[in-house]
Amino acid sequence: MHQYPQRPRPDEQPSYQEYPPQEQYQGHQDFPGYPGPPQHQHQPYGEQPAPARTPEPKRSRRRIWISATVALALLLGGGGFAAWKLDWFSGNGEDVSFGKNTPPPATGKADPSAPATAATPSGDPDVLMPAGPKSGFKQTTKLDDGTIIAKTRLAGAKSGFEGDVWVWAPKEYDDPKYAKSGFPVLIALPGGNGFPDNYWADRSLGLQKAVSDGAKAGTSLPFVVIMPVLNPDAKYYYDGSDIPGQAKMGTWIAEDIPDFVKANFRTYKSRDGWAFMGSSSGAFVGMKTVLQYPDRFKAVIASGGEIVPDSPLWKGHQAEMDANNPEKLAQKLIDTKGPEVYINFQIGTKESGKERMTKFQQQFGKGPIKMTIRDIQNGEHNGWHYVRGMKEGSLEWVSKVLKGPKPEAG
């Protein structure tokens, strides 16, 4: 058994009164116990992360949220109110459609596990058009560039698990000149409980804006970002794995989520269009899945991540736990000489854990495993700082190892 400190369990975390005083605690709702951005940093337009909730499509609920926001802004004073934008509440709960310019699929049985039935556009044979069946999406928030983060409920056909999935497509996705092009997919996994929400769907963390800004600057591909729930409940960590007797969260992440994406979005058949990013326990799951299925996924940005499985639910299932251990998976990949995978660790200089990453890199960063460690100066264990690291170089790093969309000539 490994000697690394285990992730704190929800039932082991201190009560709110034991956290630092409020003026020192600016943590996101899904980073309990972790400090948020330093006080001198301000969220865009003064926004704070929204409370955990299930978006309600009824207009009455939306009016309540808007009224609450106005009231909070008024408490900030007249000058503070002028800095607030309410545009991003407009349309919440309404139906959302992605890929308005996507050519219709060929006739045939719509089966995401058999994508060969979908229409194949001219040009790149690796492009995979959405085969259906289409999911229904509801808007949860709107970004300043008009793009939408939306949510759907997915019943995993292979895992048997049903959970929420948030999605976001960049502006390029609906640009007519990309109508026959595939797009790279970034599956974003949260830390903490990862249930019932995925905090990367909160616009205040800035993940989607970082992708958009990077695409404009030429330092990032315009990724389609997929944000599933990570765990089936808030009681335990499941290590993104099929632990015997438990919900099959490994199958959910590695099979049901990609099938869902292929059913609804223009993607790529090959692993060259598929990557993960994640923080803390989500970083572990992303890295583990890339090492476990290198034929399906090519790269991962693992921030403040753990290295080995440590769910208490593995007790009595050592062989199955070993089959989900990145150390053993990495050695197996080295022994079989590939295929190549790319791991980019991110670690804040104000958090612990770099020694584990360094040891893992020294032992397994060879042969087909290409590994880097990015230090985030003055970074702490939170999503704002991890997104800053992505903007400072990790998005460019992952964009260089994946393929991007190609516009039609003329």
C-alpha positions, 0 to 999 in steps of 0.5 A: 500500500502506498505511503502518500497521504490520502485525500480528505474524505467529506466526512473527515473535513472540519466544520465551517467554524474550523476554517480560517476567518472569513476574510482569509477564506475565499474558497469556491463552494467545491473547494472546501477548506482551500483558499480561493484567489488572493483578495486583491484579485477580483472576479470578472464584473464582481461575480462570485461562484454561484451556489450549488444548485440544479438549474430550474427551467421555470421563469419564476426561479430565474427571476428569484436568482436575478432579484437575489443578484440585484440585491447583493449588488445593491449591498455593494453600493452604487459603484459596485452595482454598475460593475455587475452584468446580468446578461449571463442569467438571460436564457438560463433553463432554456433549450440549447442546440449545438452545431447549427451548421452541422450536416445531417448524418447519413441514414442508418441506425443512430448508435454512438458505439457504432459511429461508422454509420454517420456521414463522413465529410470530404477531407479528413477521414478522421472526422466523425460527424454526430451519429445521435441520438441527440441529447436535450440541453438546458442553458446553465450560464452564458459567457460574455462572448455569447457562448453557452454552458449547458447541462443534460442528464445522461443515462450511461448505457455501458456503466448503468450510472445516470448523472449530469453532464455539462457541455460548452462549445467555442464560437468556432463550432458554429462557424459555417467554415468549420461545419464539416470539421471535427473538434478536439475534446477536453474532458474536465474533471473536478476535485472534491466530491465531484457530485452533484456538480462539476465546478468547471461549469461555473463561469467564474473559474474561467476555464471556457474563457481561457480556451476562447482567449487562447484560440483567438491568440493562437495558443490554444485549440478551440476545444469542446469542453465536456464536464461530467459528474465524477462520483455517484454520491458525496459519501466516498471517492470512487477513483473514477474506477469500476470498484467491485460492488459499486457504481461503474464510474470508470466505465462512465468516464472512459466509455459512456462520456465519449459515446455521448460526445460522439453522439452530439458533437463533431469530433475525431475518430482517433485519440488525437482529438481527445484529452483530459484536464482535472484538479486534485482527485479529478487529475488522478482520474484523468491521468489514470484513464489516459494511461489505462486507455492510451488507444482512446485518449492522448493527453492530460493536464493534471493539476495538484493531482494524486498519483495512486488510488486511495478510495476506502472502497478498494478494501478487499480488492487489491487486484482491481485496485492495481489495475487502476494504479497509474504507477502500474499502468505506466510501467505496463505502457513502458514495457509494451512500448506505447502508444505515446501519451502526454502528461502535464502536471500543474502544481502551485508553489504554495501547495504540497505534492510536487515531490510525488509528481517529481518522483513519478516523472523520474520513475515513469517519464520515459519511453512512450510516456512524455511528462512535464511539470509546470510550476504555478508561481504563488499558486495554491490548491484551487481552480483559479490558479490552475486555470492561470497555469493553463493560460500561462502554458498548459493549454498551448502544451496540450494543443501542440499534441492534439489536432484542431479543426480545419476550415473548408477551403475558400 
